């Protein structure tokens, strides 16, 4: 098996405040206050530990067992080790850009080019989600890409 490091990204996700739960609304409001004060770094430091990343292979079109050791869902709390985060505000809306890295076990014959093509062809960008309990009204796009493939036998 090989270790595959993937990165999921949401670009400029517009936080949807319709039907947002009370806890997420408080987080959202505090983040907007910080951003409006120009305290982007403080906002990132406040928000990051409140965010979670989820990956579910079922949301894509392909069978992950063709390429990977399992098709288990992945869930983790975001940290500065596994997630980079940028926060902004536009027209009163909180804007989130996040990159989340995660590892999966891949078959021995995987290549970066082959895996990248498979991810794109099977709409695997739809498998990832990162938030602090809210949804997004839109974004400039979601994407998943191969960061690297490590051969454990080397």
N, CA, C and O atoms as a GROMACS GRO file, in nm:
protein
  616
    1UNK      N    1   0.083  -0.119   0.000
    1UNK     CA    2   0.000   0.000   0.000
    1UNK      C    3   0.088   0.125   0.000
    1UNK      O    4   0.203   0.124   0.045
    2UNK      N    5   0.031   0.231  -0.051
    2UNK     CA    6   0.096   0.362  -0.050
    2UNK      C    7   0.014   0.457   0.036
    2UNK      O    8  -0.108   0.441   0.050
    3UNK      N    9   0.080   0.556   0.092
    3UNK     CA   10   0.010   0.661   0.164
    3UNK      C   11  -0.014   0.776   0.066
    3UNK      O   12   0.080   0.829   0.007
    4UNK      N   13  -0.139   0.812   0.051
    4UNK     CA   14  -0.177   0.920  -0.039
    4UNK      C   15  -0.219   1.039   0.046
    4UNK      O   16  -0.306   1.028   0.133
    5UNK      N   17  -0.158   1.152   0.020
    5UNK     CA   18  -0.195   1.276   0.088
    5UNK      C   19  -0.278   1.359  -0.009
    5UNK      O   20  -0.232   1.400  -0.115
    6UNK      N   21  -0.403   1.382   0.030
    6UNK     CA   22  -0.495   1.461  -0.050
    6UNK      C   23  -0.522   1.594   0.018
    6UNK      O   24  -0.507   1.607   0.140
    7UNK      N   25  -0.561   1.692  -0.061
    7UNK     CA   26  -0.597   1.822  -0.006
    7UNK      C   27  -0.730   1.864  -0.064
    7UNK      O   28  -0.747   1.871  -0.186
    8UNK      N   29  -0.825   1.893   0.024
    8UNK     CA   30  -0.954   1.946  -0.015
    8UNK      C   31  -0.952   2.097   0.007
    8UNK      O   32  -0.900   2.145   0.108
    9UNK      N   33  -1.007   2.172  -0.089
    9UNK     CA   34  -1.011   2.316  -0.076
    9UNK      C   35  -1.149   2.369  -0.110
    9UNK      O   36  -1.210   2.328  -0.209
   10UNK      N   37  -1.197   2.460  -0.029
   10UNK     CA   38  -1.313   2.542  -0.064
   10UNK      C   39  -1.260   2.683  -0.083
   10UNK      O   40  -1.194   2.738   0.006
   11UNK      N   41  -1.291   2.742  -0.198
   11UNK     CA   42  -1.241   2.876  -0.230
   11UNK      C   43  -1.353   2.977  -0.210
   11UNK      O   44  -1.459   2.968  -0.272
   12UNK      N   45  -1.328   3.072  -0.124
   12UNK     CA   46  -1.419   3.183  -0.101
   12UNK      C   47  -1.563   3.138  -0.082
   12UNK      O   48  -1.654   3.183  -0.152
   13UNK      N   49  -1.582   3.047   0.016
   13UNK     CA   50  -1.716   3.001   0.049
   13UNK      C   51  -1.792   3.109   0.124
   13UNK      O   52  -1.742   3.163   0.223
   14UNK      N   53  -1.911   3.141   0.078
   14UNK     CA   54  -1.996   3.242   0.141
   14UNK      C   55  -2.084   3.173   0.244
   14UNK      O   56  -2.170   3.093   0.209
   15UNK      N   57  -2.061   3.204   0.371
   15UNK     CA   58  -2.136   3.138   0.478
   15UNK      C   59  -2.284   3.174   0.466
   15UNK      O   60  -2.321   3.291   0.456
   16UNK      N   61  -2.367   3.071   0.467
   16UNK     CA   62  -2.512   3.086   0.457
   16UNK      C   63  -2.569   3.100   0.598
   16UNK      O   64  -2.554   3.009   0.680
   17UNK      N   65  -2.633   3.212   0.626
   17UNK     CA   66  -2.687   3.234   0.761
   17UNK      C   67  -2.835   3.200   0.771
   17UNK      O   68  -2.895   3.218   0.877
   18UNK      N   69  -2.894   3.151   0.663
   18UNK     CA   70  -3.034   3.109   0.668
   18UNK      C   71  -3.042   2.978   0.746
   18UNK      O   72  -2.969   2.883   0.716
   19UNK      N   73  -3.128   2.972   0.845
   19UNK     CA   74  -3.147   2.852   0.927
   19UNK      C   75  -3.022   2.807   1.001
   19UNK      O   76  -3.008   2.689   1.031
   20UNK      N   77  -2.930   2.899   1.030
   20UNK     CA   78  -2.808   2.865   1.102
   20UNK      C   79  -2.842   2.847   1.251
   20UNK      O   80  -2.917   2.926   1.308
   21UNK      N   81  -2.787   2.743   1.312
   21UNK     CA   82  -2.814   2.716   1.453
   21UNK      C   83  -2.747   2.821   1.542
   21UNK      O   84  -2.653   2.889   1.500
   22UNK      N   85  -2.795   2.833   1.664
   22UNK     CA   86  -2.753   2.939   1.754
   22UNK      C   87  -2.602   2.940   1.780
   22UNK      O   88  -2.540   3.045   1.777
   23UNK      N   89  -2.543   2.823   1.806
   23UNK     CA   90  -2.399   2.818   1.832
   23UNK      C   91  -2.320   2.866   1.711
   23UNK      O   92  -2.225   2.943   1.724
   24UNK      N   93  -2.358   2.819   1.593
   24UNK     CA   94  -2.288   2.860   1.471
   24UNK      C   95  -2.312   3.009   1.443
   24UNK      O   96  -2.223   3.077   1.393
   25UNK      N   97  -2.430   3.059   1.476
   25UNK     CA   98  -2.460   3.201   1.458
   25UNK      C   99  -2.368   3.287   1.545
   25UNK      O  100  -2.321   3.391   1.501
   26UNK      N  101  -2.342   3.243   1.669
   26UNK     CA  102  -2.252   3.317   1.758
   26UNK      C  103  -2.110   3.320   1.702
   26UNK      O  104  -2.044   3.423   1.703
   27UNK      N  105  -2.064   3.205   1.654
   27UNK     CA  106  -1.930   3.197   1.594
   27UNK      C  107  -1.923   3.290   1.473
   27UNK      O  108  -1.828   3.367   1.458
   28UNK      N  109  -2.024   3.281   1.388
   28UNK     CA  110  -2.031   3.364   1.268
   28UNK      C  111  -2.026   3.512   1.304
   28UNK      O  112  -1.948   3.587   1.246
   29UNK      N  113  -2.108   3.554   1.398
   29UNK     CA  114  -2.112   3.694   1.439
   29UNK      C  115  -1.981   3.744   1.494
   29UNK      O  116  -1.937   3.855   1.464
   30UNK      N  117  -1.917   3.661   1.577
   30UNK     CA  118  -1.788   3.701   1.634
   30UNK      C  119  -1.682   3.713   1.524
   30UNK      O  120  -1.601   3.805   1.526
   31UNK      N  121  -1.684   3.620   1.430
   31UNK     CA  122  -1.588   3.627   1.319
   31UNK      C  123  -1.608   3.753   1.235
   31UNK      O  124  -1.512   3.820   1.200
   32UNK      N  125  -1.733   3.785   1.205
   32UNK     CA  126  -1.759   3.908   1.129
   32UNK      C  127  -1.709   4.030   1.204
   32UNK      O  128  -1.651   4.120   1.144
   33UNK      N  129  -1.732   4.034   1.335
   33UNK     CA  130  -1.683   4.147   1.415
   33UNK      C  131  -1.531   4.160   1.405
   33UNK      O  132  -1.479   4.270   1.386
   34UNK      N  133  -1.460   4.049   1.419
   34UNK     CA  134  -1.313   4.051   1.412
   34UNK      C  135  -1.264   4.096   1.275
   34UNK      O  136  -1.173   4.177   1.265
   35UNK      N  137  -1.325   4.042   1.169
   35UNK     CA  138  -1.282   4.077   1.033
   35UNK      C  139  -1.308   4.226   1.006
   35UNK      O  140  -1.225   4.294   0.946
   36UNK      N  141  -1.420   4.274   1.049
   36UNK     CA  142  -1.453   4.416   1.028
   36UNK      C  143  -1.358   4.509   1.104
   36UNK      O  144  -1.340   4.625   1.067
   37UNK      N  145  -1.297   4.458   1.210
   37UNK     CA  146  -1.197   4.535   1.285
   37UNK      C  147  -1.057   4.517   1.226
   37UNK      O  148  -0.960   4.573   1.276
   38UNK      N  149  -1.047   4.440   1.118
   38UNK     CA  150  -0.918   4.415   1.055
   38UNK      C  151  -0.835   4.311   1.128
   38UNK      O  152  -0.714   4.302   1.104
   39UNK      N  153  -0.896   4.234   1.215
   39UNK     CA  154  -0.824   4.134   1.295
   39UNK      C  155  -0.840   3.995   1.233
   39UNK      O  156  -0.894   3.903   1.294
   40UNK      N  157  -0.791   3.982   1.110
   40UNK     CA  158  -0.806   3.856   1.036
   40UNK      C  159  -0.734   3.740   1.105
   40UNK      O  160  -0.788   3.630   1.116
   41UNK      N  161  -0.613   3.765   1.153
   41UNK     CA  162  -0.538   3.658   1.220
   41UNK      C  163  -0.608   3.614   1.348
   41UNK      O  164  -0.614   3.495   1.378
   42UNK      N  165  -0.660   3.709   1.424
   42UNK     CA  166  -0.736   3.675   1.546
   42UNK      C  167  -0.859   3.593   1.510
   42UNK      O  168  -0.896   3.500   1.581
   43UNK      N  169  -0.922   3.628   1.399
   43UNK     CA  170  -1.039   3.554   1.354
   43UNK      C  171  -1.002   3.410   1.319
   43UNK      O  172  -1.072   3.316   1.359
   44UNK      N  173  -0.894   3.392   1.246
   44UNK     CA  174  -0.849   3.257   1.211
   44UNK      C  175  -0.818   3.177   1.337
   44UNK      O  176  -0.857   3.061   1.348
   45UNK      N  177  -0.748   3.237   1.431
   45UNK     CA  178  -0.713   3.168   1.556
   45UNK      C  179  -0.837   3.130   1.636
   45UNK      O  180  -0.839   3.025   1.701
   46UNK      N  181  -0.939   3.214   1.634
   46UNK     CA  182  -1.066   3.185   1.702
   46UNK      C  183  -1.145   3.076   1.629
   46UNK      O  184  -1.197   2.985   1.692
   47UNK      N  185  -1.153   3.087   1.497
   47UNK     CA  186  -1.240   2.998   1.419
   47UNK      C  187  -1.183   2.859   1.396
   47UNK      O  188  -1.257   2.761   1.403
   48UNK      N  189  -1.055   2.849   1.371
   48UNK     CA  190  -0.996   2.721   1.332
   48UNK      C  191  -1.031   2.605   1.425
   48UNK      O  192  -1.073   2.501   1.375
   49UNK      N  193  -1.016   2.618   1.557
   49UNK     CA  194  -1.048   2.504   1.643
   49UNK      C  195  -1.199   2.474   1.652
   49UNK      O  196  -1.238   2.373   1.711
   50UNK      N  197  -1.281   2.559   1.596
   50UNK     CA  198  -1.425   2.536   1.597
   50UNK      C  199  -1.472   2.467   1.468
   50UNK      O  200  -1.589   2.430   1.455
   51UNK      N  201  -1.381   2.450   1.373
   51UNK     CA  202  -1.416   2.393   1.244
   51UNK      C  203  -1.387   2.243   1.241
   51UNK      O  204  -1.297   2.194   1.310
   52UNK      N  205  -1.466   2.173   1.162
   52UNK     CA  206  -1.444   2.030   1.139
   52UNK      C  207  -1.438   2.004   0.989
   52UNK      O  208  -1.498   2.075   0.908
   53UNK      N  209  -1.366   1.899   0.955
   53UNK     CA  210  -1.356   1.854   0.816
   53UNK      C  211  -1.423   1.718   0.806
   53UNK      O  212  -1.407   1.632   0.892
   54UNK      N  213  -1.499   1.700   0.700
   54UNK     CA  214  -1.565   1.572   0.673
   54UNK      C  215  -1.538   1.531   0.528
   54UNK      O  216  -1.540   1.614   0.437
   55UNK      N  217  -1.512   1.402   0.510
   55UNK     CA  218  -1.492   1.346   0.376
   55UNK      C  219  -1.574   1.218   0.367
   55UNK      O  220  -1.556   1.126   0.447
   56UNK      N  221  -1.663   1.211   0.270
   56UNK     CA  222  -1.744   1.092   0.249
   56UNK      C  223  -1.736   1.051   0.103
   56UNK      O  224  -1.785   1.121   0.015
   57UNK      N  225  -1.673   0.938   0.078
   57UNK     CA  226  -1.657   0.887  -0.058
   57UNK      C  227  -1.791   0.869  -0.128
   57UNK      O  228  -1.797   0.876  -0.251
   58UNK      N  229  -1.898   0.846  -0.054
   58UNK     CA  230  -2.031   0.823  -0.114
   58UNK      C  231  -2.081   0.943  -0.192
   58UNK      O  232  -2.172   0.930  -0.274
   59UNK      N  233  -2.026   1.060  -0.167
   59UNK     CA  234  -2.071   1.180  -0.237
   59UNK      C  235  -2.008   1.196  -0.375
   59UNK      O  236  -2.046   1.285  -0.451
   60UNK      N  237  -1.912   1.111  -0.408
   60UNK     CA  238  -1.852   1.112  -0.541
   60UNK      C  239  -1.920   1.010  -0.630
   60UNK      O  240  -2.011   0.939  -0.588
   61UNK      N  241  -1.875   1.003  -0.755
   61UNK     CA  242  -1.937   0.914  -0.853
   61UNK      C  243  -1.866   0.779  -0.868
   61UNK      O  244  -1.926   0.684  -0.919
   62UNK      N  245  -1.741   0.770  -0.827
   62UNK     CA  246  -1.665   0.647  -0.849
   62UNK      C  247  -1.660   0.557  -0.727
   62UNK      O  248  -1.700   0.596  -0.618
   63UNK      N  249  -1.609   0.437  -0.747
   63UNK     CA  250  -1.590   0.342  -0.639
   63UNK      C  251  -1.448   0.356  -0.585
   63UNK      O  252  -1.353   0.315  -0.653
   64UNK      N  253  -1.430   0.412  -0.467
   64UNK     CA  254  -1.296   0.434  -0.414
   64UNK      C  255  -1.219   0.305  -0.388
   64UNK      O  256  -1.096   0.306  -0.381
   65UNK      N  257  -1.289   0.194  -0.374
   65UNK     CA  258  -1.220   0.067  -0.348
   65UNK      C  259  -1.139   0.022  -0.468
   65UNK      O  260  -1.056  -0.068  -0.455
   66UNK      N  261  -1.160   0.082  -0.585
   66UNK     CA  262  -1.076   0.054  -0.702
   66UNK      C  263  -0.932   0.099  -0.677
   66UNK      O  264  -0.838   0.041  -0.732
   67UNK      N  265  -0.916   0.203  -0.595
   67UNK     CA  266  -0.785   0.265  -0.578
   67UNK      C  267  -0.734   0.269  -0.435
   67UNK      O  268  -0.613   0.284  -0.412
   68UNK      N  269  -0.825   0.256  -0.338
   68UNK     CA  270  -0.788   0.275  -0.199
   68UNK      C  271  -0.818   0.153  -0.115
   68UNK      O  272  -0.899   0.068  -0.152
   69UNK      N  273  -0.750   0.145  -0.002
   69UNK     CA  274  -0.765   0.031   0.088
   69UNK      C  275  -0.900   0.022   0.156
   69UNK      O  276  -0.943  -0.087   0.194
   70UNK      N  277  -0.968   0.136   0.172
   70UNK     CA  278  -1.102   0.134   0.230
   70UNK      C  279  -1.177   0.257   0.183
   70UNK      O  280  -1.121   0.347   0.121
   71UNK      N  281  -1.303   0.260   0.214
   71UNK     CA  282  -1.388   0.372   0.175
   71UNK      C  283  -1.454   0.432   0.298
   71UNK      O  284  -1.568   0.480   0.293
   72UNK      N  285  -1.382   0.430   0.410
   72UNK     CA  286  -1.436   0.485   0.533
   72UNK      C  287  -1.445   0.637   0.524
   72UNK      O  288  -1.361   0.702   0.461
   73UNK      N  289  -1.547   0.693   0.589
   73UNK     CA  290  -1.558   0.837   0.600
   73UNK      C  291  -1.444   0.889   0.687
   73UNK      O  292  -1.395   0.818   0.775
   74UNK      N  293  -1.403   1.011   0.661
   74UNK     CA  294  -1.296   1.076   0.736
   74UNK      C  295  -1.356   1.199   0.804
   74UNK      O  296  -1.426   1.278   0.740
   75UNK      N  297  -1.328   1.215   0.931
   75UNK     CA  298  -1.378   1.328   1.008
   75UNK      C  299  -1.268   1.370   1.104
   75UNK      O  300  -1.210   1.287   1.173
   76UNK      N  301  -1.239   1.499   1.108
   76UNK     CA  302  -1.145   1.546   1.209
   76UNK      C  303  -1.170   1.692   1.245
   76UNK      O  304  -1.230   1.768   1.169
   77UNK      N  305  -1.122   1.727   1.364
   77UNK     CA  306  -1.124   1.865   1.409
   77UNK      C  307  -1.010   1.937   1.338
   77UNK      O  308  -0.900   1.883   1.327
   78UNK      N  309  -1.034   2.056   1.291
   78UNK     CA  310  -0.931   2.131   1.220
   78UNK      C  311  -0.829   2.191   1.317
   78UNK      O  312  -0.864   2.238   1.425
   79UNK      N  313  -0.704   2.188   1.276
   79UNK     CA  314  -0.593   2.249   1.351
   79UNK      C  315  -0.503   2.318   1.250
   79UNK      O  316  -0.521   2.304   1.129
   80UNK      N  317  -0.405   2.391   1.300
   80UNK     CA  318  -0.311   2.455   1.209
   80UNK      C  319  -0.216   2.355   1.143
   80UNK      O  320  -0.141   2.392   1.053
   81UNK      N  321  -0.218   2.231   1.187
   81UNK     CA  322  -0.136   2.126   1.125
   81UNK      C  323  -0.204   2.067   1.003
   81UNK      O  324  -0.138   2.036   0.904
   82UNK      N  325  -0.338   2.050   1.008
   82UNK     CA  326  -0.408   1.984   0.898
   82UNK      C  327  -0.493   2.078   0.813
   82UNK      O  328  -0.551   2.036   0.712
   83UNK      N  329  -0.502   2.206   0.851
   83UNK     CA  330  -0.591   2.298   0.781
   83UNK      C  331  -0.528   2.437   0.774
   83UNK      O  332  -0.476   2.487   0.873
   84UNK      N  333  -0.535   2.499   0.657
   84UNK     CA  334  -0.502   2.641   0.646
   84UNK      C  335  -0.633   2.714   0.618
   84UNK      O  336  -0.721   2.663   0.550
   85UNK      N  337  -0.643   2.834   0.672
   85UNK     CA  338  -0.770   2.905   0.672
   85UNK      C  339  -0.747   3.053   0.644
   85UNK      O  340  -0.655   3.114   0.698
   86UNK      N  341  -0.834   3.109   0.560
   86UNK     CA  342  -0.837   3.253   0.536
   86UNK      C  343  -0.981   3.298   0.553
   86UNK      O  344  -1.074   3.230   0.508
   87UNK      N  345  -0.999   3.411   0.618
   87UNK     CA  346  -1.132   3.463   0.645
   87UNK      C  347  -1.140   3.606   0.593
   87UNK      O  348  -1.045   3.684   0.608
   88UNK      N  349  -1.253   3.639   0.533
   88UNK     CA  350  -1.275   3.774   0.485
   88UNK      C  351  -1.424   3.806   0.496
   88UNK      O  352  -1.503   3.723   0.539
   89UNK      N  353  -1.460   3.924   0.456
   89UNK     CA  354  -1.599   3.968   0.457
   89UNK      C  355  -1.625   4.044   0.329
   89UNK      O  356  -1.542   4.123   0.284
   90UNK      N  357  -1.741   4.019   0.271
   90UNK     CA  358  -1.778   4.088   0.149
   90UNK      C  359  -1.929   4.112   0.150
   90UNK      O  360  -2.007   4.017   0.162
   91UNK      N  361  -1.968   4.236   0.138
   91UNK     CA  362  -2.111   4.273   0.136
   91UNK      C  363  -2.186   4.217   0.257
   91UNK      O  364  -2.300   4.174   0.246
   92UNK      N  365  -2.120   4.218   0.372
   92UNK     CA  366  -2.183   4.171   0.495
   92UNK      C  367  -2.178   4.021   0.517
   92UNK      O  368  -2.226   3.972   0.619
   93UNK      N  369  -2.121   3.947   0.423
   93UNK     CA  370  -2.114   3.801   0.434
   93UNK      C  371  -1.973   3.757   0.475
   93UNK      O  372  -1.874   3.814   0.430
   94UNK      N  373  -1.966   3.656   0.559
   94UNK     CA  374  -1.839   3.597   0.599
   94UNK      C  375  -1.791   3.506   0.486
   94UNK      O  376  -1.868   3.423   0.437
   95UNK      N  377  -1.666   3.522   0.445
   95UNK     CA  378  -1.607   3.446   0.335
   95UNK      C  379  -1.497   3.356   0.391
   95UNK      O  380  -1.406   3.404   0.460
   96UNK      N  381  -1.505   3.226   0.362
   96UNK     CA  382  -1.411   3.127   0.414
   96UNK      C  383  -1.338   3.058   0.299
   96UNK      O  384  -1.400   3.007   0.206
   97UNK      N  385  -1.206   3.058   0.306
   97UNK     CA  386  -1.123   2.976   0.217
   97UNK      C  387  -1.045   2.882   0.307
   97UNK      O  388  -0.973   2.926   0.397
   98UNK      N  389  -1.059   2.752   0.282
   98UNK     CA  390  -0.992   2.653   0.367
   98UNK      C  391  -0.930   2.544   0.282
   98UNK      O  392  -0.987   2.501   0.181
   99UNK      N  393  -0.813   2.498   0.323
   99UNK     CA  394  -0.744   2.385   0.263
   99UNK      C  395  -0.723   2.282   0.373
   99UNK      O  396  -0.661   2.311   0.475
  100UNK      N  397  -0.774   2.161   0.352
  100UNK     CA  398  -0.764   2.054   0.452
  100UNK      C  399  -0.689   1.936   0.392
  100UNK      O  400  -0.728   1.884   0.287
  101UNK      N  401  -0.582   1.893   0.458
  101UNK     CA  402  -0.506   1.777   0.411
  101UNK      C  403  -0.542   1.654   0.492
  101UNK      O  404  -0.566   1.662   0.613
  102UNK      N  405  -0.544   1.539   0.422
  102UNK     CA  406  -0.573   1.413   0.490
  102UNK      C  407  -0.505   1.300   0.414
  102UNK      O  408  -0.474   1.312   0.295
  103UNK      N  409  -0.482   1.190   0.485
  103UNK     CA  410  -0.411   1.074   0.429
  103UNK      C  411  -0.506   0.957   0.414
  103UNK      O  412  -0.594   0.934   0.497
  104UNK      N  413  -0.487   0.882   0.305
  104UNK     CA  414  -0.561   0.758   0.281
  104UNK      C  415  -0.463   0.654   0.230
  104UNK      O  416  -0.358   0.687   0.175
  105UNK      N  417  -0.497   0.527   0.250
  105UNK     CA  418  -0.415   0.418   0.200
  105UNK      C  419  -0.452   0.389   0.056
  105UNK      O  420  -0.569   0.364   0.024
  106UNK      N  421  -0.352   0.393  -0.032
  106UNK     CA  422  -0.375   0.370  -0.175
  106UNK      C  423  -0.310   0.243  -0.223
  106UNK      O  424  -0.216   0.193  -0.162
  107UNK      N  425  -0.360   0.190  -0.334
  107UNK     CA  426  -0.303   0.072  -0.396
  107UNK      C  427  -0.161   0.098  -0.445
  107UNK      O  428  -0.124   0.213  -0.470
  108UNK      N  429  -0.083  -0.007  -0.459
  108UNK     CA  430   0.058   0.006  -0.496
  108UNK      C  431   0.080   0.066  -0.634
  108UNK      O  432   0.186   0.126  -0.658
  109UNK      N  433  -0.016   0.053  -0.726
  109UNK     CA  434   0.004   0.101  -0.862
  109UNK      C  435  -0.043   0.245  -0.885
  109UNK      O  436  -0.046   0.290  -1.000
  110UNK      N  437  -0.079   0.317  -0.781
  110UNK     CA  438  -0.126   0.455  -0.796
  110UNK      C  439  -0.014   0.548  -0.842
  110UNK      O  440   0.100   0.538  -0.798
  111UNK      N  441  -0.051   0.639  -0.932
  111UNK     CA  442   0.038   0.748  -0.972
  111UNK      C  443  -0.036   0.879  -0.948
  111UNK      O  444  -0.159   0.881  -0.943
  112UNK      N  445   0.038   0.987  -0.933
  112UNK     CA  446  -0.026   1.117  -0.911
  112UNK      C  447  -0.115   1.153  -1.029
  112UNK      O  448  -0.229   1.195  -1.009
  113UNK      N  449  -0.065   1.137  -1.152
  113UNK     CA  450  -0.145   1.173  -1.269
  113UNK      C  451  -0.270   1.088  -1.281
  113UNK      O  452  -0.379   1.140  -1.306
  114UNK      N  453  -0.256   0.958  -1.262
  114UNK     CA  454  -0.372   0.868  -1.272
  114UNK      C  455  -0.476   0.896  -1.165
  114UNK      O  456  -0.595   0.897  -1.193
  115UNK      N  457  -0.430   0.919  -1.043
  115UNK     CA  458  -0.522   0.947  -0.934
  115UNK      C  459  -0.589   1.083  -0.953
  115UNK      O  460  -0.709   1.097  -0.927
  116UNK      N  461  -0.514   1.182  -0.997
  116UNK     CA  462  -0.571   1.315  -1.021
  116UNK      C  463  -0.682   1.307  -1.126
  116UNK      O  464  -0.787   1.368  -1.110
  117UNK      N  465  -0.657   1.232  -1.231
  117UNK     CA  466  -0.758   1.215  -1.336
  117UNK      C  467  -0.882   1.145  -1.281
  117UNK      O  468  -0.994   1.186  -1.311
  118UNK      N  469  -0.863   1.039  -1.202
  118UNK     CA  470  -0.976   0.966  -1.144
  118UNK      C  471  -1.058   1.056  -1.051
  118UNK      O  472  -1.181   1.053  -1.055
  119UNK      N  473  -0.991   1.136  -0.967
  119UNK     CA  474  -1.061   1.226  -0.876
  119UNK      C  475  -1.148   1.325  -0.954
  119UNK      O  476  -1.263   1.350  -0.917
  120UNK      N  477  -1.092   1.382  -1.061
  120UNK     CA  478  -1.167   1.478  -1.142
  120UNK      C  479  -1.283   1.413  -1.217
  120UNK      O  480  -1.394   1.467  -1.219
  121UNK      N  481  -1.259   1.298  -1.277
  121UNK     CA  482  -1.362   1.230  -1.356
  121UNK      C  483  -1.479   1.184  -1.270
  121UNK      O  484  -1.591   1.169  -1.320
  122UNK      N  485  -1.455   1.161  -1.142
  122UNK     CA  486  -1.558   1.106  -1.054
  122UNK      C  487  -1.614   1.207  -0.954
  122UNK      O  488  -1.672   1.170  -0.853
  123UNK      N  489  -1.595   1.335  -0.985
  123UNK     CA  490  -1.653   1.444  -0.904
  123UNK      C  491  -1.620   1.431  -0.756
  123UNK      O  492  -1.706   1.456  -0.671
  124UNK      N  493  -1.498   1.393  -0.724
  124UNK     CA  494  -1.462   1.371  -0.585
  124UNK      C  495  -1.452   1.500  -0.504
  124UNK      O  496  -1.445   1.496  -0.381
  125UNK      N  497  -1.452   1.616  -0.572
  125UNK     CA  498  -1.456   1.742  -0.498
  125UNK      C  499  -1.581   1.750  -0.410
  125UNK      O  500  -1.582   1.820  -0.310
  126UNK      N  501  -1.686   1.677  -0.449
  126UNK     CA  502  -1.813   1.680  -0.375
  126UNK      C  503  -1.808   1.597  -0.246
  126UNK      O  504  -1.905   1.596  -0.171
  127UNK      N  505  -1.697   1.529  -0.221
  127UNK     CA  506  -1.686   1.443  -0.102
  127UNK      C  507  -1.644   1.518   0.023
  127UNK      O  508  -1.663   1.468   0.134
  128UNK      N  509  -1.589   1.638   0.008
  128UNK     CA  510  -1.536   1.711   0.123
  128UNK      C  511  -1.624   1.824   0.168
  128UNK      O  512  -1.702   1.882   0.092
  129UNK      N  513  -1.610   1.856   0.299
  129UNK     CA  514  -1.685   1.965   0.357
  129UNK      C  515  -1.612   2.013   0.482
  129UNK      O  516  -1.566   1.932   0.563
  130UNK      N  517  -1.602   2.143   0.497
  130UNK     CA  518  -1.536   2.201   0.614
  130UNK      C  519  -1.619   2.321   0.661
  130UNK      O  520  -1.652   2.409   0.582
  131UNK      N  521  -1.651   2.323   0.790
  131UNK     CA  522  -1.731   2.434   0.842
  131UNK      C  523  -1.727   2.436   0.994
  131UNK      O  524  -1.669   2.350   1.060
  132UNK      N  525  -1.793   2.538   1.048
  132UNK     CA  526  -1.812   2.549   1.193
  132UNK      C  527  -1.961   2.537   1.223
  132UNK      O  528  -2.015   2.611   1.305
  133UNK      N  529  -2.026   2.443   1.156
  133UNK     CA  530  -2.167   2.419   1.179
  133UNK      C  531  -2.260   2.493   1.087
  133UNK      O  532  -2.380   2.503   1.114
  134UNK      N  533  -2.208   2.545   0.979
  134UNK     CA  534  -2.292   2.617   0.884
  134UNK      C  535  -2.280   2.556   0.746
  134UNK      O  536  -2.198   2.467   0.722
  135UNK      N  537  -2.362   2.605   0.655
  135UNK     CA  538  -2.351   2.566   0.514
  135UNK      C  539  -2.305   2.689   0.436
  135UNK      O  540  -2.287   2.797   0.492
  136UNK      N  541  -2.286   2.670   0.307
  136UNK     CA  542  -2.238   2.778   0.222
  136UNK      C  543  -2.343   2.810   0.117
  136UNK      O  544  -2.403   2.721   0.057
  137UNK      N  545  -2.364   2.941   0.094
  137UNK     CA  546  -2.459   2.986  -0.006
  137UNK      C  547  -2.398   2.978  -0.146
  137UNK      O  548  -2.469   2.983  -0.246
  138UNK      N  549  -2.268   2.965  -0.152
  138UNK     CA  550  -2.196   2.956  -0.279
  138UNK      C  551  -2.048   2.965  -0.252
  138UNK      O  552  -2.006   2.993  -0.140
  139UNK      N  553  -1.969   2.942  -0.355
  139UNK     CA  554  -1.824   2.952  -0.343
  139UNK      C  555  -1.765   2.972  -0.482
  139UNK      O  556  -1.834   2.962  -0.583
  140UNK      N  557  -1.637   3.001  -0.485
  140UNK     CA  558  -1.565   3.008  -0.612
  140UNK      C  559  -1.518   2.869  -0.654
  140UNK      O  560  -1.441   2.856  -0.750
  141UNK      N  561  -1.562   2.766  -0.583
  141UNK     CA  562  -1.533   2.629  -0.621
  141UNK      C  563  -1.473   2.547  -0.509
  141UNK      O  564  -1.408   2.598  -0.418
  142UNK      N  565  -1.498   2.418  -0.518
  142UNK     CA  566  -1.438   2.318  -0.430
  142UNK      C  567  -1.347   2.234  -0.518
  142UNK      O  568  -1.372   2.216  -0.638
  143UNK      N  569  -1.241   2.182  -0.459
  143UNK     CA  570  -1.149   2.101  -0.537
  143UNK      C  571  -1.080   2.002  -0.445
  143UNK      O  572  -1.069   2.026  -0.324
  144UNK      N  573  -1.035   1.893  -0.502
  144UNK     CA  574  -0.949   1.799  -0.429
  144UNK      C  575  -0.831   1.769  -0.520
  144UNK      O  576  -0.847   1.748  -0.641
  145UNK      N  577  -0.713   1.768  -0.462
  145UNK     CA  578  -0.594   1.739  -0.541
  145UNK      C  579  -0.499   1.650  -0.464
  145UNK      O  580  -0.503   1.641  -0.341
  146UNK      N  581  -0.414   1.584  -0.539
  146UNK     CA  582  -0.313   1.495  -0.481
  146UNK      C  583  -0.193   1.580  -0.442
  146UNK      O  584  -0.135   1.648  -0.527
  147UNK      N  585  -0.156   1.576  -0.315
  147UNK     CA  586  -0.037   1.648  -0.269
  147UNK      C  587   0.086   1.563  -0.296
  147UNK      O  588   0.186   1.610  -0.351
  148UNK      N  589   0.077   1.436  -0.256
  148UNK     CA  590   0.188   1.345  -0.282
  148UNK      C  591   0.144   1.202  -0.255
  148UNK      O  592   0.042   1.176  -0.190
  149UNK      N  593   0.222   1.110  -0.307
  149UNK     CA  594   0.202   0.967  -0.282
  149UNK      C  595   0.335   0.914  -0.229
  149UNK      O  596   0.438   0.923  -0.296
  150UNK      N  597   0.330   0.859  -0.110
  150UNK     CA  598   0.450   0.802  -0.046
  150UNK      C  599   0.446   0.651  -0.057
  150UNK      O  600   0.347   0.588  -0.021
  151UNK      N  601   0.554   0.594  -0.107
  151UNK     CA  602   0.566   0.449  -0.119
  151UNK      C  603   0.624   0.398   0.013
  151UNK      O  604   0.738   0.429   0.047
  152UNK      N  605   0.546   0.320   0.086
  152UNK     CA  606   0.590   0.270   0.217
  152UNK      C  607   0.701   0.167   0.208
  152UNK      O  608   0.773   0.143   0.305
  153UNK      N  609   0.716   0.105   0.091
  153UNK     CA  610   0.818   0.000   0.078
  153UNK      C  611   0.956   0.058   0.048
  153UNK      O  612   1.056  -0.012   0.057
  154UNK      N  613   0.962   0.188   0.014
  154UNK     CA  614   1.091   0.249  -0.021
  154UNK      C  615   1.174   0.279   0.101
  154UNK      O  616   1.285   0.331   0.089
   0.00000   0.00000   0.00000
